[in-house]
Amino acid sequence: MSNTAPEGAAATGLVGRLYDLATGEDEARLCRDIPDSQCREEPRGFVAQIVAQALSKSGDALADPRIVLPWLLGAVGAPAFFIGLLVPIRESLSLLPQILIGSVIRRFPVRKWFWIGASVVEGACIMSMGLVALAGMRGATAGWIIAGLLVLFSLARGVASIASKDTLGKTVSKGRRGRVGGYAGPVSGLVAGAVGLYLVLSPAAARPEGLFYALSVSPDLADSRFFFAVLLFILGISHAGVRIGRKTHIVDMAGPDRKAEYVALSNTLIGVLLLVIGAAVGVLMSIGLKFALIVLSVLALLGAATALAMRNVQE
């Protein structure tokens, strides 16, 4: 479905200028794959969703299970095994239930309220994690509370993921959806950078052990925090690109009424694969770190080749 915005539909004021700057388009906007009633409101929805996603991604950065939460657990003196729970909890619980969540969300014609409610829960969980440390809780008690809050956060993140993508598919035209995440990403990156700077400048006693790989490459490189910072920066950009590309491809590939279903199915499958691969990585790590990194690198290259062979659905 393609249609042009009605005469006089172009947004004016700050929202209109931001939309034109972000898309580089004039008043004769072509709307594709969204209802006619949403074409007039697309500039406002486009800008609003960039802001919403930027705030949501910032929350994700503050609850990062690879860097921030391990630091928090170390700061409260939680046992080291809690660090191993973080990534499986965060990734699998936000993805596995989505096929069930999607079937519930599809029963409601207006789905943005699921996004709003889930985001409120996410924010409350992140704030509560900080309060655990501020309240002086220590040891295993603090670890279990933080892990429990991460469970709730991950489930809410799954609801928000489904609802946000469905809202995006109904309010932003095909061909422009990827830009929403693309513009929101740098904002959350600044937040993550600020948190990372704090971690670097924090007292050494507050840093947990085992935050980067302890590689036996050149010893000089292995001991350099800047070396690992550069690697993490490159990996972060790559990971963000993969996520944006995957989400946009799924939303564009699905029909007008099946976006939530496609997203839920995709995320559930990824959640299952994460659990399987997570178990496999544990076995590989017992064999050797270098061997595990080689296997994971090969899997990443195979994923890139598979993505390259996919049909272009953005046309």
The 8 nearest C-alpha neighbors of each residue, nearest first, counted from 0:
[[1, 32, 31, 2, 33, 30, 34, 35],
 [2, 0, 31, 30, 32, 29, 3, 33],
 [1, 3, 30, 29, 31, 4, 0, 35],
 [2, 4, 29, 30, 28, 5, 27, 1],
 [3, 5, 38, 28, 39, 8, 27, 6],
 [6, 4, 8, 7, 3, 39, 38, 9],
 [5, 7, 8, 4, 9, 27, 26, 3],
 [6, 8, 9, 5, 10, 26, 4, 39],
 [9, 7, 39, 5, 6, 4, 10, 40],
 [10, 8, 26, 7, 11, 39, 15, 4],
 [9, 11, 15, 42, 8, 14, 12, 43],
 [10, 12, 15, 9, 14, 13, 16, 8],
 [11, 13, 15, 14, 16, 10, 17, 9],
 [12, 14, 16, 15, 17, 11, 18, 10],
 [15, 13, 17, 16, 12, 18, 43, 11],
 [14, 16, 10, 11, 18, 12, 13, 17],
 [17, 15, 13, 19, 18, 14, 20, 12],
 [16, 18, 20, 14, 15, 19, 21, 13],
 [17, 19, 15, 21, 20, 16, 42, 22],
 [20, 18, 23, 16, 22, 21, 17, 24],
 [19, 21, 17, 23, 18, 22, 16, 24],
 [22, 20, 18, 19, 23, 17, 178, 182],
 [21, 23, 19, 24, 20, 18, 175, 178],
 [22, 24, 19, 20, 21, 25, 18, 17],
 [25, 23, 22, 19, 28, 26, 27, 20],
 [24, 26, 27, 28, 19, 23, 9, 22],
 [25, 27, 9, 28, 24, 8, 4, 7],
 [28, 26, 25, 29, 3, 4, 24, 9],
 [29, 27, 26, 3, 4, 30, 25, 24],
 [28, 30, 3, 2, 31, 27, 4, 1],
 [31, 29, 2, 172, 1, 3, 38, 28],
 [30, 32, 1, 172, 173, 0, 33, 2],
 [31, 33, 0, 173, 172, 1, 255, 30],
 [32, 34, 169, 31, 172, 170, 35, 37],
 [35, 33, 36, 37, 38, 32, 169, 170],
 [36, 34, 38, 37, 33, 2, 39, 30],
 [35, 37, 34, 38, 39, 40, 33, 170],
 [38, 36, 40, 35, 34, 39, 170, 41],
 [37, 39, 41, 35, 40, 4, 36, 30],
 [40, 38, 8, 37, 41, 4, 36, 9],
 [41, 39, 37, 38, 43, 42, 44, 170],
 [40, 42, 44, 38, 43, 39, 171, 45],
 [43, 41, 45, 44, 18, 40, 10, 46],
 [44, 42, 46, 45, 41, 40, 47, 14],
 [43, 45, 41, 47, 42, 46, 48, 40],
 [44, 46, 42, 48, 43, 47, 41, 171],
 [47, 45, 49, 43, 48, 44, 42, 50],
 [48, 46, 44, 50, 49, 45, 43, 51],
 [49, 47, 51, 50, 45, 46, 52, 44],
 [48, 50, 179, 46, 52, 183, 47, 51],
 [49, 51, 53, 47, 48, 52, 54, 46],
 [52, 50, 48, 54, 53, 49, 47, 55],
 [51, 53, 55, 49, 54, 50, 183, 48],
 [54, 52, 183, 50, 56, 51, 55, 187],
 [53, 55, 57, 51, 52, 56, 50, 58],
 [56, 54, 52, 58, 57, 53, 51, 59],
 [57, 55, 59, 53, 58, 187, 54, 52],
 [56, 58, 187, 60, 54, 59, 55, 190],
 [59, 57, 61, 55, 56, 60, 62, 54],
 [58, 60, 56, 62, 57, 61, 63, 55],
 [61, 59, 57, 63, 58, 62, 191, 56],
 [60, 62, 58, 59, 63, 57, 67, 191],
 [63, 61, 59, 60, 64, 68, 67, 58],
 [62, 64, 60, 67, 65, 61, 66, 59],
 [65, 63, 68, 85, 86, 66, 62, 67],
 [64, 66, 63, 67, 69, 86, 68, 85],
 [67, 65, 69, 68, 64, 63, 70, 210],
 [68, 66, 70, 63, 69, 71, 62, 64],
 [67, 69, 71, 64, 70, 66, 63, 72],
 [70, 68, 72, 71, 66, 67, 82, 73],
 [69, 71, 73, 67, 68, 72, 207, 206],
 [72, 70, 68, 74, 73, 69, 67, 75],
 [73, 71, 69, 77, 75, 74, 70, 68],
 [72, 74, 207, 76, 70, 71, 75, 77],
 [73, 75, 205, 71, 72, 76, 70, 206],
 [76, 74, 137, 72, 73, 77, 132, 138],
 [75, 77, 138, 73, 74, 137, 72, 78],
 [76, 78, 138, 142, 139, 72, 75, 73],
 [79, 77, 80, 81, 139, 138, 76, 142],
 [78, 80, 81, 82, 77, 83, 73, 72],
 [79, 81, 82, 83, 78, 84, 77, 142],
 [82, 80, 84, 83, 79, 78, 142, 85],
 [83, 81, 80, 84, 85, 79, 69, 72],
 [82, 84, 81, 80, 85, 86, 79, 87],
 [85, 83, 81, 82, 87, 86, 88, 80],
 [84, 86, 64, 88, 82, 83, 87, 89],
 [85, 87, 89, 64, 88, 90, 84, 65],
 [88, 86, 90, 89, 91, 85, 84, 274],
 [89, 87, 85, 86, 92, 91, 90, 84],
 [90, 88, 86, 153, 87, 92, 91, 85],
 [89, 91, 87, 93, 88, 92, 86, 94],
 [90, 92, 270, 94, 93, 87, 95, 88],
 [93, 91, 94, 153, 95, 88, 154, 90],
 [92, 94, 157, 153, 154, 91, 90, 156],
 [95, 93, 270, 266, 267, 91, 92, 97],
 [94, 96, 267, 270, 92, 97, 91, 93],
 [97, 95, 99, 98, 94, 100, 267, 92],
 [98, 96, 100, 263, 99, 94, 95, 101],
 [97, 99, 263, 101, 264, 100, 96, 267],
 [100, 98, 97, 102, 101, 96, 103, 263],
 [99, 101, 97, 103, 102, 98, 96, 104],
 [100, 102, 104, 98, 99, 103, 263, 97],
 [101, 103, 99, 105, 100, 104, 98, 106],
 [104, 102, 100, 101, 105, 106, 99, 107],
 [103, 105, 101, 106, 102, 107, 100, 110],
 [106, 104, 102, 107, 103, 101, 259, 108],
 [107, 105, 104, 103, 108, 102, 101, 110],
 [106, 108, 105, 109, 104, 110, 103, 113],
 [107, 109, 110, 106, 105, 104, 111, 112],
 [110, 108, 107, 111, 112, 166, 113, 104],
 [109, 111, 112, 113, 162, 107, 108, 104],
 [110, 112, 114, 113, 109, 162, 166, 115],
 [113, 111, 115, 114, 110, 116, 109, 162],
 [112, 114, 116, 111, 115, 110, 117, 162],
 [113, 115, 159, 111, 162, 112, 117, 116],
 [116, 114, 112, 118, 113, 117, 111, 119],
 [117, 115, 119, 113, 118, 114, 112, 120],
 [118, 116, 155, 120, 114, 119, 159, 115],
 [117, 119, 121, 115, 120, 116, 114, 122],
 [120, 118, 116, 122, 117, 121, 123, 115],
 [119, 121, 123, 117, 118, 122, 124, 155],
 [122, 120, 118, 152, 124, 119, 123, 155],
 [121, 123, 119, 125, 124, 120, 118, 126],
 [122, 124, 120, 126, 121, 125, 127, 119],
 [125, 123, 127, 121, 122, 126, 148, 152],
 [126, 124, 128, 122, 127, 123, 121, 62],
 [125, 127, 123, 129, 128, 124, 122, 130],
 [126, 128, 130, 124, 129, 125, 123, 131],
 [129, 127, 125, 131, 130, 126, 145, 124],
 [128, 130, 126, 127, 131, 132, 133, 125],
 [129, 131, 133, 127, 132, 128, 134, 126],
 [132, 130, 128, 134, 129, 133, 136, 127],
 [131, 133, 130, 135, 134, 129, 136, 75],
 [132, 134, 130, 135, 131, 129, 136, 128],
 [135, 133, 131, 132, 136, 130, 129, 137],
 [134, 136, 133, 132, 137, 131, 75, 130],
 [137, 135, 141, 134, 131, 132, 75, 140],
 [138, 136, 75, 141, 76, 135, 140, 77],
 [137, 139, 77, 76, 140, 141, 75, 142],
 [138, 140, 142, 77, 141, 143, 78, 137],
 [141, 139, 143, 142, 138, 144, 137, 136],
 [140, 142, 137, 144, 136, 139, 143, 138],
 [141, 143, 139, 77, 145, 140, 144, 146],
 [144, 142, 146, 140, 145, 141, 147, 139],
 [145, 143, 147, 141, 146, 142, 148, 140],
 [144, 146, 148, 142, 147, 143, 128, 141],
 [147, 145, 149, 143, 144, 148, 142, 150],
 [148, 146, 144, 150, 149, 145, 143, 151],
 [147, 149, 145, 151, 150, 146, 124, 152],
 [148, 150, 152, 146, 147, 151, 153, 145],
 [149, 151, 147, 153, 148, 152, 88, 154],
 [152, 150, 148, 154, 149, 153, 155, 147],
 [151, 153, 149, 121, 155, 150, 154, 124],
 [154, 152, 93, 156, 150, 89, 155, 151],
 [153, 155, 93, 157, 151, 156, 152, 92],
 [156, 154, 117, 158, 152, 157, 153, 121],
 [157, 155, 153, 159, 154, 158, 93, 160],
 [156, 158, 93, 160, 154, 155, 159, 94],
 [159, 157, 155, 160, 161, 156, 117, 162],
 [160, 158, 114, 156, 162, 117, 157, 161],
 [161, 159, 157, 163, 158, 162, 156, 164],
 [160, 162, 158, 164, 159, 163, 259, 165],
 [161, 163, 165, 159, 114, 164, 160, 110],
 [164, 162, 166, 160, 165, 161, 159, 114],
 [165, 163, 167, 166, 161, 162, 168, 160],
 [164, 166, 168, 162, 167, 259, 163, 258],
 [167, 165, 163, 169, 164, 168, 162, 170],
 [168, 166, 164, 170, 165, 169, 171, 163],
 [167, 169, 165, 166, 170, 171, 164, 250],
 [168, 170, 166, 33, 167, 171, 165, 34],
 [169, 171, 167, 37, 168, 41, 166, 44],
 [172, 170, 167, 41, 168, 176, 45, 169],
 [171, 173, 31, 30, 175, 33, 32, 174],
 [172, 174, 31, 175, 32, 176, 251, 171],
 [173, 175, 176, 313, 172, 177, 314, 31],
 [176, 174, 178, 173, 177, 172, 171, 179],
 [177, 175, 178, 179, 174, 171, 173, 247],
 [176, 178, 179, 247, 175, 180, 181, 243],
 [179, 177, 181, 176, 180, 175, 182, 21],
 [180, 178, 49, 181, 177, 182, 176, 183],
 [179, 181, 183, 178, 182, 177, 184, 243],
 [180, 182, 178, 179, 184, 183, 177, 243],
 [181, 183, 180, 179, 184, 178, 185, 49],
 [184, 182, 53, 180, 49, 181, 186, 185],
 [183, 185, 187, 181, 186, 182, 180, 188],
 [186, 184, 188, 187, 183, 182, 189, 181],
 [187, 185, 188, 189, 184, 183, 53, 190],
 [188, 186, 57, 190, 189, 184, 56, 185],
 [187, 189, 185, 191, 186, 190, 192, 184],
 [188, 190, 192, 186, 187, 191, 193, 185],
 [191, 189, 187, 193, 188, 192, 57, 194],
 [190, 192, 188, 194, 193, 189, 60, 195],
 [193, 191, 189, 195, 190, 194, 188, 196],
 [192, 194, 196, 190, 195, 191, 189, 197],
 [195, 193, 197, 191, 196, 192, 198, 190],
 [194, 196, 192, 198, 197, 193, 191, 199],
 [197, 195, 193, 199, 198, 194, 192, 200],
 [196, 198, 194, 200, 195, 199, 201, 193],
 [199, 197, 195, 201, 196, 200, 194, 206],
 [198, 200, 196, 197, 201, 195, 202, 203],
 [199, 201, 197, 198, 196, 202, 203, 195],
 [200, 202, 198, 199, 197, 203, 205, 206],
 [203, 201, 204, 205, 200, 206, 199, 198],
 [202, 204, 205, 206, 201, 200, 207, 199],
 [205, 203, 202, 206, 207, 74, 201, 73],
 [206, 204, 74, 203, 202, 207, 73, 201],
 [205, 207, 203, 204, 70, 73, 74, 208],
 [208, 206, 73, 70, 205, 209, 210, 69],
 [207, 209, 210, 206, 73, 70, 79, 211],
 [208, 210, 211, 207, 212, 213, 69, 206],
 [209, 211, 208, 66, 207, 212, 69, 65],
 [212, 210, 209, 213, 227, 214, 224, 221],
 [211, 213, 214, 209, 210, 221, 227, 288],
 [214, 212, 211, 221, 215, 209, 222, 216],
 [213, 215, 216, 212, 221, 218, 288, 289],
 [216, 214, 218, 217, 221, 213, 220, 289],
 [217, 215, 214, 218, 221, 220, 219, 213],
 [216, 218, 219, 220, 221, 215, 214, 222],
 [219, 217, 221, 220, 216, 222, 215, 214],
 [218, 220, 217, 222, 221, 223, 216, 226],
 [221, 219, 223, 217, 222, 218, 226, 216],
 [220, 222, 218, 219, 223, 214, 216, 217],
 [221, 223, 220, 219, 218, 224, 213, 226],
 [222, 224, 220, 226, 225, 221, 219, 227],
 [223, 225, 227, 226, 228, 222, 221, 220],
 [226, 224, 228, 223, 227, 229, 230, 220],
 [225, 227, 223, 229, 228, 224, 220, 230],
 [226, 228, 230, 224, 229, 225, 231, 223],
 [227, 229, 225, 231, 226, 230, 224, 232],
 [230, 228, 232, 227, 226, 231, 225, 233],
 [229, 231, 227, 233, 232, 228, 234, 226],
 [230, 232, 234, 228, 229, 233, 235, 227],
 [233, 231, 229, 235, 230, 234, 228, 236],
 [234, 232, 230, 236, 235, 231, 237, 229],
 [233, 235, 231, 237, 232, 236, 238, 230],
 [236, 234, 232, 238, 233, 237, 231, 239],
 [235, 237, 239, 233, 234, 238, 240, 232],
 [238, 236, 234, 240, 235, 239, 233, 241],
 [237, 239, 235, 241, 240, 236, 234, 242],
 [238, 240, 242, 236, 237, 241, 235, 243],
 [241, 239, 237, 243, 238, 242, 244, 236],
 [240, 242, 244, 238, 239, 243, 245, 237],
 [241, 243, 239, 245, 244, 240, 246, 238],
 [244, 242, 240, 246, 245, 241, 247, 239],
 [243, 245, 241, 247, 242, 246, 248, 240],
 [244, 246, 248, 242, 243, 247, 241, 249],
 [247, 245, 243, 249, 248, 244, 242, 250],
 [246, 248, 250, 244, 249, 245, 177, 243],
 [247, 249, 245, 251, 246, 250, 252, 244],
 [248, 250, 252, 246, 247, 251, 253, 245],
 [249, 251, 247, 253, 252, 248, 258, 246],
 [252, 250, 248, 249, 253, 247, 312, 313],
 [251, 253, 249, 250, 312, 248, 254, 313],
 [254, 252, 258, 250, 251, 257, 249, 261],
 [253, 255, 257, 256, 258, 252, 251, 250],
 [254, 256, 257, 258, 253, 32, 33, 169],
 [255, 257, 254, 258, 253, 259, 260, 105],
 [258, 256, 260, 254, 259, 253, 255, 261],
 [257, 259, 253, 261, 260, 250, 165, 256],
 [260, 258, 262, 165, 261, 257, 101, 161],
 [259, 261, 263, 257, 258, 262, 101, 264],
 [262, 260, 258, 264, 263, 259, 265, 257],
 [261, 263, 265, 259, 260, 264, 266, 258],
 [262, 264, 98, 97, 260, 266, 261, 265],
 [265, 263, 267, 261, 98, 262, 266, 260],
 [266, 264, 262, 268, 263, 267, 261, 269],
 [265, 267, 94, 269, 263, 268, 264, 262],
 [268, 266, 95, 270, 94, 264, 269, 265],
 [269, 267, 271, 265, 270, 266, 264, 272],
 [270, 268, 272, 266, 267, 271, 273, 265],
 [269, 271, 91, 94, 95, 267, 273, 268],
 [272, 270, 268, 274, 273, 269, 267, 275],
 [271, 273, 269, 275, 274, 270, 276, 268],
 [274, 272, 270, 276, 271, 275, 277, 269],
 [273, 275, 277, 271, 272, 276, 278, 270],
 [276, 274, 272, 278, 277, 273, 279, 271],
 [275, 277, 279, 273, 278, 274, 272, 280],
 [276, 278, 274, 280, 275, 279, 273, 281],
 [279, 277, 281, 275, 276, 280, 274, 282],
 [280, 278, 276, 282, 281, 277, 283, 275],
 [281, 279, 283, 277, 282, 278, 284, 276],
 [280, 282, 284, 278, 279, 283, 277, 285],
 [283, 281, 279, 285, 280, 284, 278, 286],
 [284, 282, 280, 291, 286, 285, 281, 279],
 [285, 283, 287, 281, 288, 286, 282, 291],
 [284, 286, 282, 283, 287, 281, 288, 280],
 [287, 285, 283, 284, 282, 288, 290, 291],
 [286, 288, 284, 290, 285, 289, 291, 283],
 [289, 287, 291, 284, 290, 292, 286, 283],
 [288, 290, 292, 291, 287, 293, 214, 284],
 [289, 291, 293, 287, 288, 292, 294, 283],
 [292, 290, 283, 288, 294, 289, 293, 284],
 [293, 291, 295, 289, 290, 294, 296, 288],
 [294, 292, 296, 290, 291, 295, 289, 297],
 [293, 295, 297, 291, 296, 292, 290, 298],
 [294, 296, 298, 292, 297, 293, 291, 299],
 [297, 295, 299, 293, 298, 294, 292, 300],
 [296, 298, 300, 294, 299, 295, 301, 293],
 [299, 297, 295, 301, 296, 300, 302, 294],
 [298, 300, 302, 296, 297, 301, 295, 303],
 [301, 299, 303, 297, 302, 298, 304, 296],
 [302, 300, 298, 304, 303, 299, 305, 297],
 [303, 301, 299, 305, 300, 304, 298, 306],
 [302, 304, 300, 306, 301, 305, 307, 299],
 [305, 303, 307, 301, 302, 306, 300, 308],
 [306, 304, 302, 308, 307, 303, 301, 309],
 [307, 305, 303, 309, 308, 304, 302, 301],
 [308, 306, 304, 305, 309, 303, 310, 302],
 [307, 309, 305, 306, 304, 310, 303, 311],
 [310, 308, 306, 307, 311, 305, 312, 304],
 [309, 311, 312, 308, 307, 306, 313, 252],
 [310, 312, 313, 309, 314, 248, 252, 308],
 [313, 311, 314, 252, 310, 251, 248, 309],
 [312, 314, 311, 174, 251, 173, 248, 252],
 [313, 312, 311, 174, 173, 251, 31, 310]]
